[in-house]
Amino acid sequence: MNTRAVNAAAGVITAAMQQGRQTPAGIAIALDSARLLNSPEHAAEHEQVRTKFAAAATTVAQLVLERGKQMKVENALRDRVAELEARLAKYERPADEDLIAYALTPKAETAADKLTRLFAPTQVLRAELDGERP
């Protein structure tokens, strides 16, 4: 005889009777609710499943926490990139205003040719007109 199981069953029956359950079916429902009608194998399997579920729930909670931390870092990085892009936008200018970018355009080359003709010695200009390049 398992004294522990008998005492547990007696406690459940006493509580059921105090709640007004007097029929055998009412007492059996109370025993089933307390899981005292299960076989030891079933109880062991139930405990194993409960343990695995608790471990899985803990793992999920850890993953959610880690993902939350990762999302905070991602949001902080996204905010920093947006801030840097905004600061960079202050310094960006159209190609006509940016001297280095303007120097690389065909428009700048045409302007440079005009300046060369304006300030170059007359001999160079005559040579260019005759089809010769110095």
C-alpha positions as semicolon CSV with decimal commas, in nm:
position;residue;x (nm);y (nm);z (nm)
1;M;0,000;0,000;0,000
2;N;0,122;0,346;-0,091
3;T;0,049;0,555;0,217
4;R;0,121;0,879;0,038
5;A;-0,127;0,805;-0,241
6;V;-0,395;0,692;0,009
7;N;-0,353;1,008;0,216
8;A;-0,369;1,224;-0,099
9;A;-0,688;1,048;-0,211
10;A;-0,843;1,084;0,135
11;G;-0,765;1,456;0,133
12;V;-0,924;1,502;-0,209
13;I;-1,235;1,303;-0,104
14;T;-1,269;1,508;0,216
15;A;-1,243;1,835;0,020
16;A;-1,497;1,712;-0,236
17;M;-1,742;1,615;0,039
18;Q;-1,699;1,957;0,204
19;Q;-1,785;2,117;-0,132
20;G;-2,108;1,923;-0,138
21;R;-2,011;1,632;-0,362
22;Q;-2,171;1,327;-0,206
23;T;-2,220;1,099;-0,504
24;P;-1,956;0,849;-0,615
25;A;-1,938;1,028;-0,954
26;G;-1,872;1,364;-0,786
27;I;-1,596;1,214;-0,575
28;A;-1,448;1,037;-0,881
29;I;-1,442;1,368;-1,072
30;A;-1,254;1,529;-0,781
31;L;-1,002;1,242;-0,780
32;D;-0,957;1,269;-1,157
33;S;-0,911;1,645;-1,134
34;A;-0,638;1,586;-0,877
35;R;-0,483;1,333;-1,121
36;L;-0,505;1,056;-0,863
37;L;-0,681;0,814;-1,100
38;N;-0,389;0,806;-1,344
39;S;-0,156;0,510;-1,361
40;P;0,200;0,571;-1,241
41;E;0,320;0,540;-1,603
42;H;0,071;0,802;-1,716
43;A;0,168;1,031;-1,430
44;A;0,539;0,992;-1,519
45;E;0,465;1,065;-1,886
46;H;0,259;1,369;-1,785
47;E;0,544;1,497;-1,568
48;Q;0,793;1,442;-1,851
49;V;0,575;1,638;-2,095
50;R;0,527;1,915;-1,838
51;T;0,906;1,936;-1,786
52;K;0,970;1,952;-2,162
53;F;0,702;2,219;-2,199
54;A;0,857;2,427;-1,919
55;A;1,202;2,398;-2,085
56;A;1,058;2,500;-2,423
57;A;0,874;2,794;-2,267
58;T;1,197;2,909;-2,104
59;T;1,383;2,882;-2,436
60;V;1,112;3,080;-2,616
61;A;1,121;3,348;-2,347
62;Q;1,500;3,376;-2,384
63;L;1,473;3,400;-2,763
64;V;1,208;3,670;-2,736
65;L;1,427;3,864;-2,493
66;E;1,732;3,831;-2,720
67;R;1,528;3,937;-3,024
68;G;1,403;4,237;-2,830
69;K;1,761;4,338;-2,751
70;Q;1,861;4,283;-3,113
71;M;1,571;4,497;-3,233
72;K;1,680;4,777;-2,997
73;V;2,030;4,763;-3,146
74;E;1,888;4,757;-3,501
75;N;1,664;5,055;-3,426
76;A;1,955;5,246;-3,272
77;L;2,171;5,175;-3,579
78;R;1,887;5,273;-3,813
79;D;1,843;5,600;-3,622
80;R;2,218;5,668;-3,636
81;V;2,226;5,608;-4,013
82;A;1,930;5,843;-4,060
83;E;2,106;6,107;-3,849
84;L;2,428;6,075;-4,049
85;E;2,236;6,089;-4,378
86;A;2,064;6,407;-4,262
87;R;2,398;6,562;-4,166
88;L;2,547;6,460;-4,501
89;A;2,252;6,609;-4,688
90;K;2,343;6,950;-4,544
91;Y;2,675;6,936;-4,726
92;E;2,557;6,791;-5,055
93;R;2,528;7,040;-5,338
94;P;2,428;7,018;-5,701
95;A;2,712;6,948;-5,946
96;D;2,724;7,315;-6,047
97;E;2,803;7,416;-5,688
98;D;3,045;7,133;-5,605
99;L;3,377;7,232;-5,761
100;I;3,521;6,882;-5,790
101;A;3,206;6,734;-5,942
102;Y;3,171;7,038;-6,170
103;A;3,530;6,998;-6,293
104;L;3,442;6,651;-6,419
105;T;3,151;6,767;-6,639
106;P;3,159;6,857;-7,011
107;K;3,023;7,200;-6,919
108;A;3,339;7,266;-6,717
109;E;3,558;7,158;-7,008
110;T;3,382;7,406;-7,238
111;A;3,426;7,683;-6,982
112;A;3,796;7,597;-6,948
113;D;3,841;7,616;-7,325
114;K;3,680;7,962;-7,327
115;L;3,915;8,080;-7,051
116;T;4,217;7,938;-7,233
117;R;4,126;8,126;-7,548
118;L;4,069;8,442;-7,349
119;F;4,405;8,436;-7,170
120;A;4,627;8,235;-7,409
121;P;4,889;8,404;-7,622
122;T;4,785;8,491;-7,972
123;Q;5,028;8,242;-8,130
124;V;4,854;7,948;-7,964
125;L;4,518;8,065;-8,086
126;R;4,644;8,106;-8,441
127;A;4,791;7,757;-8,435
128;E;4,456;7,616;-8,320
129;L;4,275;7,799;-8,596
130;D;4,513;7,654;-8,853
131;G;4,432;7,301;-8,729
132;E;4,749;7,257;-8,527
133;R;4,751;7,186;-8,158
134;P;5,054;7,276;-7,951
